[in-house]
Amino acid sequence: MRSITLNVMGYRGKVELQARARLLRAEGMTMPDIASKLGVARSSVSLWTKDVPFVAGPRRPRPRGPNVLARRKQAEIETLLAEGRARIGALSEREFLMAGVALYAGEGSKRDGSVTFANSDPRMMTFFVAWLRHFFEVDESRLRVRVYLHEGLDLEAAHVFWSSVTGVPIPQFRSGYRPKADPSIRENKHEHGWGYLVYSCSRTHRAIMGLVAALLESCPAIPG
């Protein structure tokens, strides 16, 4: 009796598989996909669904790994990143000074009156505030941060983020600037926006600009 019961169950299971295969075929699924989904041979699917009208459904995109060019590009990026780290190594005191001056020359405000540095990259901001505090006597109470963040994004979270990056307490933050996003220009927006660090100290700003001038004047002449 037991063997008969098992045979009946096996038969019923096969009938159910056939019915599912026919239904999936009618819905436009390909035979290889049906065979894979049901865990049966493709020949079985072909036999079960040979009389089912078939209209191809929308093709499902199959995940693809990176192609040869993409793998080559990634390998080159990783190699050059490792080479860059090896070439830079640990910065000396003078190298740290020069790097910060060059960074401010490119990203800092040149208007007299206050040190202002803006960037969306937290690594840039972290480097600059470390440099500023290292080479100058900074009155922490005079540091201010303002966040430039598109409407619809979380300003409170952005304040927490930039406070952790700069080490400036949130009570010293100025009101955030909330522009409307223009989808015709760009779709992606920085989640935490741009951070603007302001240190109101004319003397410090003038000292930095003196270093910037000295750096630019030290550039060797280009052979003409």
N, C-alpha and C positions, 0 to 999 in steps of 0.2 A: 504493500500500500504506500509505503513511504516513497519508493522509487517512482511510482505513478504520480504522486503528488508533486514531486520535484520536476518531473517531465512536463506536467501541466503548467507549472509556474514558469519553466523555461520557455515553453511555447507562447504563453501569454506575454512574457517579456519581449520575445521576438516580434510578436504582433504589434506591441506598443512601439517598438523601435521603427517598424515599417511605417506605422501611422505618423509618427513624428517626422520621419524622413520625407514622407509625401507632403506633409504640411509645410515643412521648411522649403522644399523644392518649389511648391506652389507660391511661396512668399518671395521667391527669386534668389534663394541661396544656391551657391554653386555646389557641385557634388563633392569636391575636395573639402569644402568648409563643413558640409553636412557630415561627412565621414569623420572629420576631426572632432566635431561637436558631439557626435553620438558615440565615438570610439569604436567604429566598425570599419570594415574594408570598403574601399571605394567601389569595388565590383558589386558589393551587396547593395549599396545605395543606387547604383545604376540599374540593377535588376528591379528593385522595389519601386523606382520612380520613373521607369521608362515610358509610362503612359500618362504622366502628369504634365499638363501644359506648363511650359516654362517661359517666364518673362524675366529677363535679367534685372535684378534690383540694383540700387546704387552700390557701387563698389566701396568696400570698407578699406580705408587707408591702413596699410600694414606698417608697423613700426620698422624703421630702417636705421641701421647703425650708420655712423659717419663714413662717408666715402673716402677714397684714397687721398683726395686733395685736402679734405677736412682733417684727416688723421695726420697728414704731413704738416699742415698748418699748426695744429695743436702741439705736435712734437717740436716744431721750430720755436713756438712761443715758450714752451717749458725749458728748452735748452738755453735760449737767450735770457730768460728770467734768471736761471741759475748762474749764467755767466755774468749778468749784471750784478747780482748779489755778491759774487766773488770779487768783482772789480771794485765795488764800493766798500765792502767790508765795514768795519767799525770806524765812525768818524772821529777825527781828532778834534780838539777844541777849535782850532783855526778853521778846519773844514766845516764844522757845524756852524760857525759864525758866517762863513762865506755862503753856505747853502741857504741859510735863513735870509740873508741879504738878497740873494738872487730870487728867492721865492717872493719876497716883498716887492722887489723891483717889478715882477711880472703881475702879481695879484693884489698888491696893496694900494691904498689911496695915496696920491701924491699931494693932495691939498693940505696946506699948512694948518695945524691946529690939533689934529688927533691922529692916532694910529688906527687905521681901519683896514681890516682884512676880511675878505668874503670868499667863500667857496662852498661847493656842494659835497666835496669829498672830505669825509671826516678825517682821513689820514693826513691831508694837507693841513686842516685846522689843528689837529693834534700836534703836528710838527711845529707849526708856527707858534702856538701858545707856549709850547715847551721852550722854543728858542727865545721868545720875548721874555719869559720869566727867568731864563738862565742868564741872559746878557744884560738885563736892565732891572733896576729896582722898581718893581711894579706895585702901585697902590691898588690892592685887589678891590677896594670899595669903589674905584673909579672905572672898573671894567663893566662894559655893557654888551649885551647880545641882542640882536634883532633877527627874527626868522622870517624869511621870504617863503611863503607856502601857498600853493594854489588852493582856491576854494574847494571844499569837499573833502579835504584831507585833515587829519587830526592834529590840530595846533598844539593841544596839551601834550600829546605824545611827542611831538617835534621839540617842544621846549625841554622835556625830560631828556630827550636824546642829545640835544646840543649842550645842555648843561653838563651831561656826563662827559662829552667830548672836550669842552673848554674848561671845565672846573669852575664855571661861573654860576653862582646860585640863581635859581629861577626868579626870586624877587628882584634881581638886578636886570632882568630882561625887559626890553621895551616891547610895546605892542607889536604884534606880528603884522606883516604886510600880506594881504590876501588878494592877489590878482585873480581874475577869472581866466580859466584855461581856454586857449584858442585851439580848437581841434584842427583847424586848417594849417596850423604851424607844427604842432607835435601832438602825439597821442599819449606818450609815456611822460609821467611826471615824477620828480624825485619824491619819494615817500616822506622824507623828513625835510624837504625843501633845501634852501640855502641858509647857511649861518653867516651872520655879519657880526664880527667882533669889533668893538670900538673901545679904544683906550684914550680918554681925553687928557692928553699931556703933550703940549707943544714941544717941550724940550726933548722928550723921547722921540717924537716924530722927526724932529730936526736932526737928531743924532742918527736915526736910521737912514734918513735921506742923505746925510753925509757919507755913510757907508755905501749906499747905493751909488752915489757919484764916484766915489773912489774905486768901486768895483768896475764900473763902466769905463773909467779912464784907464784902468790897468789892462784892458783888453789889448793884446798884441796887434800891431798893425798888420793888415792883410796885404801880402805882396801884390803890387799893382802891375 
